[in-house]
Structures are given as C-alpha cells and as structure tokens.
Amino acid sequence: MACEAFYVGKTIRRLRDRISEHVRSIKKKDVHNAFYLHTTTCSNFNKFLFFVVDRVCMTESGGDLVNKVAVLEIEWQLRLNALKFPGLNDCVSLKPILNFKSNQI
C-alpha cells in the first residue's frame, strides 16, 4: 500500500531547486522538515511525488508576488484539508491574508 500523505507548500523559486531542498532535508534528517518527519513514522514511505496545483504569473502592474503566493498556499491548504492527516501541514498562517486585506484598504 502506498503512503497517502501530502503536504501543501509554496515557492517562488524554481520547482527543481525547492524539491532538491526537501531531498537534502530528508538526507540530513532535518527535524524541521515535514517530509523527513513523516519518513520517521511511516512504514509505507518509499517515494514522494510533487505536483503543481497553482501558478501565479507576474502582471505588468507587478504587485506583491510573495504575498499572492502565500495567500494561494493557504487557500490550497484549506481546500485540501492539509492540516488533518493525511495532510502533513501543521499550521496555517493568516498573516498573508491580513497583509493582502490591509493593502486593499
């Protein structure tokens, strides 16, 4: 049986670089990394897959790309119920939403 666990994360860097960071965290046994922590408790964990579920494109007007990506991460964490197993996210920060709302006022 394959492991059903998943994690919702974000990056504004190249996806390949972010995936490499997760792999290094597992090899280094980084206790702050959700993937590594899961490998210590899951007997079915033998590989992991990465999927892009959303993308933000820069507009001509620019804007706060980091905050836009952070808000989308929260939306996907909530849509997929990533705070509850098999989701591996341990918390949701509301700071990006508050920043987004305050910039609209």
Residue, then its C-alpha position, 0 to 999 in steps of 0.5 A: m500500500a502506498c503512503e497517502a500523505f501530502y503536504v501543501g507548500k509554496t515557492i517562488r523559486r524554481l520547482r527543481d531547486r525547492i524539491s532538491e531542498h526537501v531531498r537534502s532535508i530528508k538526507k540530513k534528517d532535518v527535524h524541521n522538515a515535514f517530509y523527513l518527519h513523516t519518513t520517521t513514522c511511516s512504514n509505507f514511505n518509499k517515494f514522494l511525488f510533487f505536483v503543481v496545483d497553482r501558478v501565479c504569473m507576474t502582471e505588468s502592474g507587478g504587485d506583491l508576488v510573495n504575498k499572492v503566493a502565500v495567500l494561494e498556499i493557504e487557500w490550497q491548504l484549506r481546500l485540501n484539508a492539509l492540516k488533518f492527516p493525511g495532510l502533513n501541514d501543521c499550521v496555517s498562517l493568516k498573516p498573508i491574508l491580513n497583509f493582502k486585506s490591509n493593502q486593499i484598504 
